[in-house]
């Protein structure tokens, strides 16, 4: 393959003129012939035994050219783009074959490439730090969650239902006096005050006692999913079978011994504090990265081709589908049950895709400006790390991920670390300014 010329035709589009030598092309033509000859019948020859020259005489010299070109041009374009210093973006390719024959191929390909990026002032980005403080109130909230998870339900018989109770009810919904689909259930356990039913339903169960039968009036929201019920006033006939409440265990040393490896309340609380402090540090780091990412997008200047956003949307959907498969669900089934369309799914991921593409472009440019390069040792270490994470042989990882792609990811990571280390806390900056 030889790159003849590379010319910009419009923003992020280049025309590459490429030559493929005759020997390479004829070798591929012969490979196509060997794959297809078994399906070709020529009078005077057994099926699949006709020489290539006879087939070409019968159907034309270029009978195998198209398939040979299909096999060769993707790699030829990729190699030409590298030689031209361009990074290809998966998108529509306008391909024009100017010449193809025994003496070689000349083709023109108009391709989409990554944009030219400029970025300045990426060192010293200010961010607002998150508080790392863990208060006694935070610990008490966590303790209450633990107690709630270990609570038991007890039947209440001596009072009316109230928010926080679980009411076991029969209900029958009536629209204009007729029962409607999906509006009837028996022995349904409803947590009062949870907001899981339409507005006004739970409030009207509150105040009733076990054994009571009563009717409530509610109105479905205007945006309710069932068309026949949107904004409609309906009645529900209710029978309250049972009222239950949560009974929390005593938070003492005996409880702590039952639910943890600790022997005392103090030791358990100390462990909760340590875990909360770690969570706060992680949250603070994530917040810092989000703020820096937003600032990098503001600082970066580039005309990003829409294809880059579209491709990243597809990557995110593929990742989502992979996570579903890990749970034993395929994407198509999930979409059927949730009523999600392909268009809606793409809309869901579009903003995230735009952010990820633009931040990565900014960091790639910073890596270039700072001369950040991943070494062979860096790449090898990453391969070993991935192999350990996936619990597979490192050879399989190397077959799955190109070294060039691994290096690119590592350089972006290093660029991000550089920007983070140079970032300045907004509070500190303000304090320094007031001191001056």
C-alpha positions in Angstrom: 0.0 0.0 0.0 1.2 3.5 -0.8 -0.4 6.8 0.2 -0.3 9.1 -2.9 -2.0 12.1 -1.4 -4.0 13.4 1.5 -6.3 16.5 1.0 -8.8 18.1 3.4 -12.2 18.4 1.6 -14.2 19.8 4.5 -14.2 20.0 8.3 -13.0 16.6 9.6 -13.2 15.0 6.1 -10.1 14.0 4.0 -9.7 12.5 0.6 -7.0 9.8 0.5 -5.6 8.6 -2.8 -4.1 5.2 -2.2 -2.2 2.7 -4.4 -2.2 -1.0 -3.9 0.5 -2.8 -5.8 -0.3 -5.4 -8.4 1.3 -8.3 -6.5 -0.8 -7.7 -3.4 -4.0 -7.3 -5.4 -3.5 -10.4 -7.5 -2.7 -12.4 -4.4 -6.0 -11.4 -2.9 -7.8 -12.0 -6.2 -6.4 -15.6 -6.2 -7.5 -16.0 -2.5 -11.1 -15.0 -3.5 -11.0 -17.4 -6.5 -10.0 -20.3 -4.1 -12.9 -19.5 -1.8 -15.5 -19.2 -4.5 -14.5 -21.7 -7.1 -16.3 -24.6 -5.3 -19.6 -22.8 -6.1 -18.9 -22.1 -9.8 -20.0 -24.4 -12.7 -18.3 -24.1 -16.1 -19.2 -26.4 -19.0 -16.5 -29.0 -19.5 -15.3 -28.9 -15.9 -16.5 -30.6 -12.8 -18.1 -28.1 -10.4 -15.5 -26.4 -8.4 -12.6 -27.5 -10.6 -12.5 -24.8 -13.3 -9.2 -22.9 -13.5 -9.2 -19.2 -12.7 -8.2 -18.2 -16.2 -11.2 -20.1 -17.7 -13.6 -18.5 -15.2 -12.2 -15.1 -16.0 -12.6 -15.7 -19.7 -16.2 -16.8 -19.2 -17.3 -14.0 -16.8 -14.7 -11.3 -17.4 -11.2 -10.6 -16.1 -12.6 -8.6 -13.1 -15.0 -11.3 -11.8 -13.1 -11.5 -8.5 -12.0 -7.9 -8.3 -14.9 -6.5 -6.2 -14.5 -9.1 -3.4 -10.7 -8.7 -3.5 -11.1 -4.9 -3.1 -13.6 -5.4 -0.2 -11.0 -7.5 1.6 -8.1 -5.1 1.0 -9.5 -1.5 1.2 -10.2 -1.3 5.0 -6.6 -2.0 6.0 -5.3 0.1 3.1 -7.4 3.1 4.3 -6.3 2.5 7.9 -2.6 2.4 6.9 -2.9 5.4 4.7 -4.6 7.4 7.5 -1.7 6.6 9.9 0.8 7.6 7.3 -1.0 10.9 6.8 -1.1 11.5 10.6 -4.9 11.2 10.7 -7.1 9.3 13.3 -10.1 7.7 11.6 -13.6 7.9 12.9 -16.0 5.1 12.1 -18.4 6.8 9.6 -19.6 6.6 6.0 -16.7 6.3 3.6 -17.0 7.6 0.0 -15.0 5.1 -2.0 -14.1 5.5 -5.7 -12.0 2.9 -7.5 -10.1 4.7 -10.3 -8.1 1.7 -11.5 -8.0 -2.0 -10.7 -6.0 -4.7 -12.6 -2.9 -6.8 -12.7 -0.7 -3.8 -12.3 -2.5 -2.7 -9.1 -5.3 -0.6 -7.7 -5.7 3.2 -7.4 -8.6 4.3 -5.1 -9.9 7.4 -3.6 -11.5 7.3 -0.1 -13.2 10.3 1.6 -13.1 9.6 5.3 -14.1 11.2 8.6 -11.2 11.9 11.0 -10.9 13.1 14.6 -11.0 16.9 14.8 -8.2 19.4 15.3 -8.2 20.3 19.0 -6.8 23.3 20.8 -6.8 23.8 24.6 -5.1 26.3 26.9 -5.1 27.1 30.6 -5.7 23.5 31.7 -3.3 23.8 34.6 -4.7 25.5 37.7 -8.3 24.6 37.1 -10.3 25.5 40.2 -12.8 23.2 41.8 -15.0 23.2 44.9 -13.9 20.5 47.3 -16.5 18.3 48.9 -16.6 18.0 52.7 -14.9 15.0 54.1 -16.3 15.4 57.6 -18.3 12.5 59.1 -20.5 13.6 61.9 -22.2 11.7 64.8 -25.5 12.3 63.0 -24.1 10.6 59.9 -23.2 7.6 61.9 -26.6 7.5 63.6 -28.3 7.6 60.2 -26.2 4.6 59.1 -27.1 2.8 62.3 -30.8 3.4 61.7 -30.5 1.9 58.2 -28.9 -1.2 59.7 -31.6 -1.5 62.4 -34.3 -1.0 59.7 -32.7 -3.9 57.6 -32.9 -6.1 60.7 -36.3 -5.1 61.8 -39.3 -7.5 62.1 -42.9 -6.9 61.3 -45.5 -7.1 64.1 -49.3 -6.9 63.8 -51.0 -3.8 65.1 -54.5 -4.3 66.5 -55.1 -1.4 68.9 -55.0 1.7 66.7 -55.6 3.2 63.2 -53.2 2.8 60.3 -50.6 5.6 60.1 -47.7 6.5 57.8 -44.9 4.0 58.0 -47.2 1.1 58.6 -47.8 -1.7 56.1 -51.5 -2.1 55.3 -52.7 -5.4 53.9 -55.6 -4.5 51.7 -58.0 -5.7 49.0 -58.8 -2.9 46.6 -61.1 -2.6 43.6 -60.9 0.4 41.3 -64.1 1.7 39.6 -64.3 4.2 36.7 -67.9 5.4 36.2 -69.0 2.4 38.3 -67.2 -0.2 36.2 -64.0 -2.1 37.3 -61.0 -1.2 35.1 -58.1 -3.4 34.1 -55.2 -3.4 36.6 -57.2 -1.8 39.4 -58.0 -4.8 41.5 -55.9 -6.8 44.0 -56.3 -8.9 47.1 -54.1 -9.0 50.2 -51.8 -6.4 48.8 -49.1 -5.1 51.2 -48.9 -1.4 50.9 -46.4 0.8 52.8 -48.3 3.9 53.8 -46.4 7.1 53.0 -44.2 5.5 50.5 -45.8 7.3 47.5 -45.9 4.0 45.5 -49.6 4.5 44.7 -51.3 7.4 42.9 -51.5 10.6 44.9 -54.2 10.6 47.6 -54.6 6.8 47.8 -52.3 6.1 50.8 -53.5 9.2 52.7 -57.0 7.9 52.7 -56.1 4.5 54.0 -54.4 6.2 57.0 -56.8 6.5 59.9 -58.7 3.3 59.3 -58.6 0.2 61.5 -58.3 -3.5 60.8 -61.5 -5.0 59.4 -62.9 -1.7 58.1 -64.3 -1.5 54.6 -64.5 1.9 52.9 -64.4 3.8 49.7 -61.9 6.4 48.6 -61.8 9.0 45.8 -58.7 9.7 43.8 -57.8 11.2 40.5 -55.2 9.7 38.2 -52.3 12.1 37.1 -52.5 13.7 33.6 -49.3 11.9 32.6 -50.4 8.4 33.8 -49.3 5.7 31.4 -52.7 4.2 30.8 -54.5 6.4 28.3 -58.0 5.5 29.5 -57.1 6.6 33.1 -55.2 9.9 32.5 -56.7 12.6 34.6 -59.8 10.5 35.4 -61.6 10.6 38.8 -62.1 7.1 40.1 -63.3 5.3 43.3 -61.5 2.5 45.1 -63.4 0.0 47.3 -61.0 -0.9 50.1 -61.0 -3.7 52.7 -58.3 -3.4 55.4 -57.3 -6.9 56.5 -54.3 -6.2 58.7 -51.9 -3.4 59.9 -48.3 -4.2 60.5 -45.4 -2.0 61.8 -41.7 -2.4 61.9 -40.2 -3.2 65.2 -36.5 -2.3 65.4 -34.0 -4.3 67.5 -32.2 -2.8 70.4 -28.8 -1.4 69.3 -26.5 -3.0 71.9 -23.5 -5.2 72.2 -25.6 -8.4 71.6 -27.0 -7.0 68.4 -23.6 -5.9 67.2 -22.2 -9.4 67.8 -25.1 -10.9 65.8 -24.6 -8.7 62.7 -20.9 -8.1 62.6 -17.4 -9.3 63.6 -17.3 -6.7 66.4 -18.1 -7.2 70.1 -19.1 -3.7 71.2 -21.2 -0.8 70.0 -18.2 1.5 70.1 -16.1 -0.8 67.9 -18.9 -1.1 65.4 -19.5 2.6 65.3 -15.7 3.2 64.7 -15.9 0.8 61.8 -18.9 2.6 60.4 -17.1 5.9 60.7 -14.0 4.5 58.9 -16.2 3.3 56.0 -18.1 6.5 55.8 -14.8 8.5 55.7 -13.6 6.3 52.8 -16.9 6.8 51.0 -16.6 10.6 51.5 -13.1 10.6 50.0 -14.2 8.6 47.0 -17.2 11.0 46.5 -14.9 14.0 46.8 -12.5 12.6 44.3 -15.4 11.8 41.9 -16.8 15.3 42.3 -13.3 16.8 41.6 -13.1 14.8 38.4 -16.5 15.8 37.3 -15.8 19.5 37.9 -12.4 19.2 36.0 -14.1 17.4 33.2 -16.7 20.1 32.8 -14.0 22.8 32.8 -11.9 20.9 30.2 -15.0 20.8 27.9 -15.3 24.6 28.3 -11.5 25.1 27.5 -11.4 22.8 24.5 -12.0 24.1 21.1 -12.9 21.6 18.4 -15.5 20.9 15.7 -16.4 17.4 16.8 -18.0 15.2 14.0 -21.4 13.9 15.0 -20.2 10.4 14.2 -17.9 10.4 17.2 -20.9 11.0 19.5 -23.0 8.4 17.7 -20.2 5.8 18.0 -19.9 6.4 21.7 -23.6 6.1 22.2 -23.4 2.7 20.6 -20.5 1.8 22.9 -22.5 2.8 25.9 -25.5 0.8 24.7 -23.3 -2.3 24.1 -21.9 -1.9 27.6 -25.5 -1.7 29.0 -26.5 -4.8 27.0 -23.4 -6.7 28.3 -24.4 -5.9 31.9 -27.9 -7.1 31.3 -26.6 -10.3 29.8 -24.6 -10.8 33.0 -27.9 -10.8 34.8 -29.5 -13.3 32.3 -31.5 -10.7 30.4 -31.1 -9.7 26.8 -31.5 -6.1 25.7 -34.5 -6.8 23.3 -36.4 -8.5 26.1 -35.6 -5.6 28.5 -36.8 -3.1 26.0 -40.1 -5.0 25.5 -40.9 -5.1 29.2 -40.0 -1.4 29.8 -41.5 0.0 26.6 -38.1 1.4 25.7 -37.5 2.2 22.0 -34.1 2.2 20.3 -34.5 6.0 19.7 -35.3 6.6 23.4 -32.4 4.4 24.5 -30.0 6.5 22.3 -31.4 9.7 23.7 -30.8 8.4 27.2 -27.1 8.0 26.5 -26.5 10.9 24.2 -25.5 13.6 26.7 -23.1 11.2 28.5 -21.6 10.2 25.2 -21.0 13.8 24.2 -19.3 14.5 27.5 -17.0 11.4 27.3 -16.0 12.1 23.7 -15.1 15.8 24.4 -13.2 15.1 27.7 -11.2 12.4 26.0 -10.3 14.6 23.1 -9.2 17.3 25.5 -7.1 14.9 27.5 -5.5 13.4 24.3 -4.5 16.9 23.3 -3.0 17.6 26.7 -1.1 14.4 26.5 0.3 15.5 23.2 1.2 19.0 24.4 2.9 17.6 27.6 4.7 14.9 25.7 3.0 12.1 27.7 3.8 8.7 26.3 3.0 5.2 27.6 6.0 3.0 27.7 6.1 -0.7 26.6 6.4 -1.5 30.3 3.2 0.5 31.0 1.3 -1.4 28.3 2.6 -4.7 29.5 1.6 -4.0 33.1 -1.9 -3.0 31.9 -2.3 -6.2 30.0 -1.4 -8.2 33.1 -3.8 -6.1 35.2 -6.6 -6.8 32.7 -5.8 -10.5 32.6 -6.0 -10.6 36.4 -9.3 -8.7 36.5 -10.9 -11.0 33.8 -9.2 -14.1 35.2 -7.9 -15.2 31.8 -4.5 -15.8 30.2 -2.7 -12.6 29.2 -2.4 -13.8 25.6 -6.2 -13.7 25.3 -6.2 -10.1 26.6 -3.5 -9.1 24.0 -5.6 -10.7 21.2 -8.7 -8.7 22.4 -7.0 -5.3 22.9 -4.5 -3.7 20.6 -1.4 -2.4 22.2 -1.9 1.0 20.5 -5.4 1.3 22.1 -4.1 0.4 25.5 -1.3 3.0 25.2 -3.8 5.6 24.2 -6.0 4.9 27.2 -2.9 5.1 29.5 -1.8 8.4 28.1 -5.3 9.8 28.6 -5.2 8.6 32.2 -1.8 10.2 32.8 -3.0 13.5 31.3 -6.0 13.4 33.7 -3.7 12.9 36.7 -1.5 15.8 35.5 -4.6 18.1 35.3 -5.9 16.9 38.7 -2.5 17.5 40.4 -2.4 21.0 39.0 -6.0 21.8 40.0 -6.6 24.3 42.8 -9.3 24.2 45.5 -11.6 27.2 45.0 -11.7 27.9 48.7 -7.9 28.0 49.0 -7.7 30.3 46.0 -10.2 32.7 47.5 -8.3 32.6 50.8 -5.0 33.4 49.1 -6.6 36.3 47.2 -7.9 37.8 50.4 -4.5 37.5 52.1 -2.9 39.5 49.3 
